[in-house]
Amino acid sequence: MMIALVLSLITSSVVGTFIWMIQSGTKSATQKWFSPTWHYYTVLIPVFFLLGGSEIINRLAPFIRSVLPTTRSGLESGVISESPHYVTPIEQTGTNSSLFMKQLFDYLLRLENLKEFALIASIIWAVGATVFLLVNLHKYRTFKRMILQDSWVYDTVHYPVKVIVSAHATTPMAMGLWKPMVVLPDTPFGEKELAMILSHELVHIKRGDLLVKLLVLIANAVHWFNPAVYSLNKQLNALCELSCDEKVVQKMNMEDRKVYGETLLSMLEYGVMQKNVVCTSSLCNPKKYMKRRLLNLMNVKKTNKSMITLSLIATMLMIGSGGAAAYAAGSVVPLTKEFQGANVTVTNPDGTVVSFDNDGKRVTAQPKDSYTPKKLTLEEIEVRIKKHIEKGITVPQGYINELPQKNLDALNETYGLKLQKSNVNK
């Protein structure tokens, strides 16, 4: 269990980071073509893989394989050249994208006291994730308590959610998750400025931006050991404000956009922006992001159909690259997950042989020629055949021959295969 947890964390972290690196590497080009809103929502793609998307992709893989004729033909042959207990990692896939994952898992599996290492790593991870969440929860509660102190309800405007004025707020913001509210600083606003500020915060609330930030925070907590996830978190916060600006000024003329930009600058000058707090969304970013926001809001245009089509294609390519990376990782991880609680002998790329006992502990490897597989029960054979089919691995002919014909017929009907015995009496 601990080994599976460690491998799952490593897989999701590597895949999520891979997608985020693709996005960051192509950002200079995509910023010229696609809107801030597109960039904002596509950042959620690596978040999906960080929060278990790799596992979902690999669970859907059997269904995808079942509709591919080339894959099915391999299953129907029922022929295998290796004993099912031996795994040659370098032979599982020849793709370069999975080579790093293979080398990483091979290294982990060669560690002495593997089970103890996995237990220690799991404890360290759990402590780190808990501390991260508690620190951010404490930060939010302290910040909210400070904001609510010496605050009063601003009831002179008609607004879908409660609006309060706080002497401790340095910028307008949306706050809260279940019962969101808008917080205004204790400073006078013009009628037009106030309308723009409230429109901005209402966009955050209606789109569920506070929930999105919470999901990213959870991903950050799960992968607190990965520096890339911290950068992703900061990037999403900046894109969230750019996207919100785009929505607010979409139908404004240039004069109103200038007023909106001046409002952003006045809020920046009014107070020092607080650090990012969970379940809050502030009107103003730090100075290094403000220049981009001001330039962007003056250049917001209505997206034409061709750009919408192109953005959808780009989104699908990103999702596809993430799925391919998850599948490449899954071609290694499903087998390595079974090392715990099963007798397994692994042939490494360098030719060395490693064996693991029923507890997942490393033991002296037996020579391949002297290895004698244990006698399996009928139920165990059927379970192993199902696992081979679901993972897209060729079913060993020995398993097929041991299975009664009625059980074999049931499997063929369930999975739409044509597995046949080689020792049928005619």
ZIPEFEN-V570330 format. One record per residue. N is the residue number from 1. SS is DSSP state (2 for helix, 1 for strand, 0 for the rest). D_LAST is the distance of its C-alpha to the last C-alpha in Angstrom with 1 decimal. Layout:
<<N | SS | D_LAST> <N | SS | D_LAST>>
//
This chain:
<<1 | 0 | 46.6> <2 | 2 | 49.7> <3 | 2 | 47.7> <4 | 2 | 45.9> <5 | 2 | 49.3> <6 | 2 | 50.9> <7 | 2 | 48.0> <8 | 2 | 48.1> <9 | 2 | 51.9> <10 | 2 | 51.7> <11 | 2 | 49.0> <12 | 2 | 50.9> <13 | 2 | 54.2> <14 | 2 | 53.0> <15 | 2 | 51.4> <16 | 2 | 54.4> <17 | 2 | 56.8> <18 | 2 | 54.8> <19 | 2 | 55.2> <20 | 2 | 58.9> <21 | 2 | 59.5> <22 | 2 | 58.1> <23 | 2 | 60.4> <24 | 2 | 63.4> <25 | 2 | 62.8> <26 | 2 | 62.7> <27 | 2 | 65.5> <28 | 2 | 68.2> <29 | 2 | 66.4> <30 | 2 | 65.2> <31 | 2 | 68.7> <32 | 2 | 69.9> <33 | 2 | 67.4> <34 | 0 | 66.2> <35 | 0 | 68.2> <36 | 2 | 69.0> <37 | 2 | 67.0> <38 | 2 | 63.9> <39 | 2 | 64.5> <40 | 2 | 65.1> <41 | 2 | 61.9> <42 | 2 | 59.7> <43 | 2 | 60.9> <44 | 2 | 58.8> <45 | 2 | 55.6> <46 | 2 | 55.9> <47 | 2 | 57.1> <48 | 2 | 53.8> <49 | 2 | 51.8> <50 | 2 | 54.3> <51 | 2 | 53.7> <52 | 2 | 49.9> <53 | 2 | 48.8> <54 | 2 | 46.6> <55 | 2 | 44.6> <56 | 2 | 44.3> <57 | 2 | 43.2> <58 | 2 | 40.4> <59 | 2 | 39.3> <60 | 2 | 39.1> <61 | 2 | 37.2> <62 | 2 | 33.7> <63 | 2 | 34.6> <64 | 2 | 36.0> <65 | 2 | 32.9> <66 | 2 | 30.7> <67 | 0 | 32.6> <68 | 0 | 32.4> <69 | 2 | 29.5> <70 | 2 | 30.0> <71 | 2 | 29.6> <72 | 2 | 26.6> <73 | 2 | 24.6> <74 | 2 | 25.2> <75 | 2 | 23.8> <76 | 2 | 20.7> <77 | 2 | 19.7> <78 | 0 | 19.5> <79 | 0 | 20.6> <80 | 0 | 23.7> <81 | 0 | 25.6> <82 | 0 | 27.8> <83 | 0 | 27.5> <84 | 0 | 28.2> <85 | 0 | 31.3> <86 | 1 | 33.0> <87 | 1 | 35.0> <88 | 1 | 36.7> <89 | 2 | 39.3> <90 | 2 | 40.2> <91 | 2 | 36.7> <92 | 2 | 36.2> <93 | 0 | 38.3> <94 | 0 | 40.5> <95 | 0 | 43.2> <96 | 2 | 46.7> <97 | 2 | 47.4> <98 | 2 | 45.3> <99 | 2 | 46.5> <100 | 2 | 49.5> <101 | 2 | 47.5> <102 | 2 | 45.1> <103 | 2 | 48.0> <104 | 2 | 49.8> <105 | 2 | 46.9> <106 | 2 | 46.1> <107 | 2 | 49.8> <108 | 2 | 49.7> <109 | 2 | 46.7> <110 | 0 | 48.4> <111 | 0 | 51.4> <112 | 0 | 52.3> <113 | 0 | 52.3> <114 | 2 | 50.3> <115 | 2 | 50.2> <116 | 2 | 53.9> <117 | 2 | 54.6> <118 | 2 | 52.5> <119 | 2 | 54.5> <120 | 2 | 57.8> <121 | 2 | 56.9> <122 | 2 | 55.8> <123 | 2 | 59.1> <124 | 2 | 61.2> <125 | 2 | 59.4> <126 | 2 | 60.0> <127 | 2 | 63.6> <128 | 2 | 64.2> <129 | 2 | 62.6> <130 | 2 | 64.6> <131 | 2 | 67.9> <132 | 2 | 67.3> <133 | 2 | 66.9> <134 | 2 | 69.8> <135 | 2 | 72.1> <136 | 2 | 71.4> <137 | 2 | 71.7> <138 | 2 | 75.0> <139 | 2 | 76.2> <140 | 2 | 75.4> <141 | 2 | 77.1> <142 | 2 | 80.2> <143 | 2 | 80.4> <144 | 2 | 80.0> <145 | 2 | 82.7> <146 | 2 | 85.0> <147 | 2 | 84.5> <148 | 2 | 85.1> <149 | 0 | 88.3> <150 | 0 | 91.4> <151 | 1 | 89.3> <152 | 1 | 90.0> <153 | 1 | 88.2> <154 | 0 | 89.0> <155 | 0 | 89.3> <156 | 0 | 91.2> <157 | 0 | 88.1> <158 | 0 | 85.5> <159 | 0 | 82.1> <160 | 0 | 78.6> <161 | 0 | 78.7> <162 | 0 | 81.5> <163 | 1 | 83.7> <164 | 1 | 85.8> <165 | 1 | 88.4> <166 | 1 | 88.4> <167 | 0 | 91.1> <168 | 0 | 88.5> <169 | 0 | 86.3> <170 | 0 | 86.8> <171 | 0 | 84.6> <172 | 0 | 83.1> <173 | 1 | 79.6> <174 | 1 | 77.0> <175 | 1 | 76.1> <176 | 0 | 73.8> <177 | 0 | 70.2> <178 | 0 | 70.2> <179 | 0 | 73.8> <180 | 0 | 74.7> <181 | 1 | 78.3> <182 | 1 | 80.4> <183 | 1 | 82.9> <184 | 1 | 86.0> <185 | 1 | 88.5> <186 | 0 | 92.0> <187 | 0 | 93.4> <188 | 0 | 94.8> <189 | 0 | 92.5> <190 | 0 | 93.5> <191 | 2 | 92.0> <192 | 2 | 89.8> <193 | 2 | 88.8> <194 | 2 | 87.8> <195 | 2 | 85.8> <196 | 2 | 83.8> <197 | 2 | 83.2> <198 | 2 | 82.0> <199 | 2 | 79.7> <200 | 2 | 78.2> <201 | 2 | 77.5> <202 | 2 | 76.1> <203 | 2 | 73.5> <204 | 2 | 72.3> <205 | 2 | 72.1> <206 | 2 | 70.4> <207 | 2 | 67.8> <208 | 0 | 66.9> <209 | 2 | 68.0> <210 | 2 | 68.9> <211 | 2 | 65.4> <212 | 2 | 64.0> <213 | 2 | 66.4> <214 | 2 | 65.2> <215 | 2 | 61.6> <216 | 2 | 62.6> <217 | 2 | 64.6> <218 | 2 | 61.5> <219 | 2 | 59.5> <220 | 2 | 62.5> <221 | 2 | 62.5> <222 | 2 | 58.8> <223 | 0 | 59.2> <224 | 0 | 62.7> <225 | 0 | 61.9> <226 | 0 | 61.2> <227 | 2 | 64.4> <228 | 2 | 62.7> <229 | 2 | 62.3> <230 | 2 | 66.1> <231 | 2 | 66.8> <232 | 2 | 64.3> <233 | 2 | 66.2> <234 | 2 | 69.5> <235 | 2 | 68.2> <236 | 2 | 66.9> <237 | 2 | 70.3> <238 | 2 | 72.1> <239 | 2 | 69.7> <240 | 2 | 70.0> <241 | 2 | 73.8> <242 | 2 | 73.4> <243 | 2 | 70.9> <244 | 2 | 73.3> <245 | 2 | 76.2> <246 | 2 | 74.3> <247 | 2 | 73.6> <248 | 2 | 77.3> <249 | 2 | 78.9> <250 | 0 | 76.5> <251 | 0 | 79.0> <252 | 0 | 82.2> <253 | 0 | 84.7> <254 | 2 | 85.9> <255 | 2 | 89.0> <256 | 2 | 87.0> <257 | 2 | 84.6> <258 | 2 | 87.5> <259 | 2 | 88.7> <260 | 2 | 85.3> <261 | 2 | 85.3> <262 | 2 | 88.8> <263 | 2 | 87.6> <264 | 2 | 84.9> <265 | 2 | 87.5> <266 | 2 | 90.0> <267 | 2 | 87.4> <268 | 2 | 86.6> <269 | 2 | 90.3> <270 | 2 | 90.9> <271 | 0 | 89.0> <272 | 0 | 86.6> <273 | 0 | 83.0> <274 | 0 | 81.3> <275 | 0 | 78.1> <276 | 0 | 74.8> <277 | 0 | 74.4> <278 | 0 | 71.2> <279 | 0 | 71.4> <280 | 1 | 74.4> <281 | 1 | 74.8> <282 | 1 | 78.1> <283 | 0 | 79.8> <284 | 0 | 80.8> <285 | 0 | 78.9> <286 | 0 | 80.5> <287 | 2 | 82.7> <288 | 2 | 80.1> <289 | 2 | 77.9> <290 | 2 | 80.8> <291 | 2 | 81.5> <292 | 2 | 78.0> <293 | 2 | 78.3> <294 | 2 | 81.6> <295 | 2 | 80.4> <296 | 2 | 77.2> <297 | 2 | 78.9> <298 | 2 | 81.2> <299 | 0 | 78.2> <300 | 0 | 76.0> <301 | 0 | 74.8> <302 | 0 | 72.7> <303 | 0 | 69.1> <304 | 0 | 68.1> <305 | 2 | 64.7> <306 | 2 | 63.7> <307 | 2 | 64.4> <308 | 2 | 62.5> <309 | 2 | 59.4> <310 | 2 | 59.8> <311 | 2 | 60.2> <312 | 2 | 57.0> <313 | 2 | 55.1> <314 | 2 | 56.7> <315 | 2 | 55.8> <316 | 2 | 52.1> <317 | 2 | 52.1> <318 | 2 | 53.5> <319 | 2 | 51.0> <320 | 2 | 48.2> <321 | 2 | 49.6> <322 | 2 | 49.7> <323 | 2 | 46.1> <324 | 2 | 45.0> <325 | 2 | 47.0> <326 | 2 | 45.5> <327 | 2 | 42.0> <328 | 2 | 42.7> <329 | 2 | 44.1> <330 | 2 | 41.2> <331 | 2 | 38.8> <332 | 2 | 40.6> <333 | 2 | 41.8> <334 | 2 | 38.7> <335 | 2 | 37.3> <336 | 2 | 40.7> <337 | 2 | 41.2> <338 | 0 | 38.3> <339 | 0 | 40.2> <340 | 0 | 42.1> <341 | 0 | 40.4> <342 | 0 | 37.3> <343 | 0 | 36.7> <344 | 1 | 36.6> <345 | 1 | 37.2> <346 | 1 | 38.6> <347 | 1 | 39.1> <348 | 0 | 42.3> <349 | 0 | 43.2> <350 | 0 | 45.6> <351 | 0 | 42.9> <352 | 0 | 44.0> <353 | 1 | 41.6> <354 | 1 | 42.5> <355 | 1 | 40.9> <356 | 1 | 41.7> <357 | 0 | 41.3> <358 | 0 | 40.6> <359 | 0 | 44.1> <360 | 0 | 43.9> <361 | 0 | 46.2> <362 | 1 | 46.0> <363 | 1 | 45.0> <364 | 0 | 44.6> <365 | 0 | 41.6> <366 | 0 | 38.9> <367 | 0 | 37.9> <368 | 2 | 34.6> <369 | 2 | 33.0> <370 | 2 | 34.0> <371 | 0 | 32.9> <372 | 0 | 30.3> <373 | 0 | 29.1> <374 | 0 | 29.5> <375 | 0 | 26.8> <376 | 0 | 26.4> <377 | 0 | 26.0> <378 | 2 | 23.5> <379 | 2 | 26.4> <380 | 2 | 27.5> <381 | 2 | 24.2> <382 | 2 | 24.2> <383 | 2 | 27.9> <384 | 2 | 27.3> <385 | 2 | 24.6> <386 | 2 | 27.1> <387 | 2 | 29.8> <388 | 2 | 28.0> <389 | 2 | 27.2> <390 | 2 | 30.8> <391 | 0 | 32.3> <392 | 0 | 30.3> <393 | 0 | 28.9> <394 | 0 | 25.4> <395 | 0 | 23.0> <396 | 0 | 21.9> <397 | 2 | 18.2> <398 | 2 | 18.8> <399 | 2 | 19.9> <400 | 2 | 17.0> <401 | 2 | 14.5> <402 | 2 | 17.0> <403 | 0 | 17.3> <404 | 0 | 15.8> <405 | 2 | 13.8> <406 | 2 | 16.8> <407 | 2 | 19.2> <408 | 2 | 17.3> <409 | 2 | 17.4> <410 | 2 | 21.1> <411 | 2 | 21.9> <412 | 2 | 20.4> <413 | 2 | 22.5> <414 | 2 | 25.5> <415 | 2 | 25.7> <416 | 0 | 24.2> <417 | 0 | 21.6> <418 | 0 | 18.0> <419 | 0 | 16.9> <420 | 0 | 13.2> <421 | 0 | 11.5> <422 | 0 | 10.9> <423 | 0 | 9.0> <424 | 0 | 6.2> <425 | 0 | 3.8> <426 | 0 | 0.0>>
//
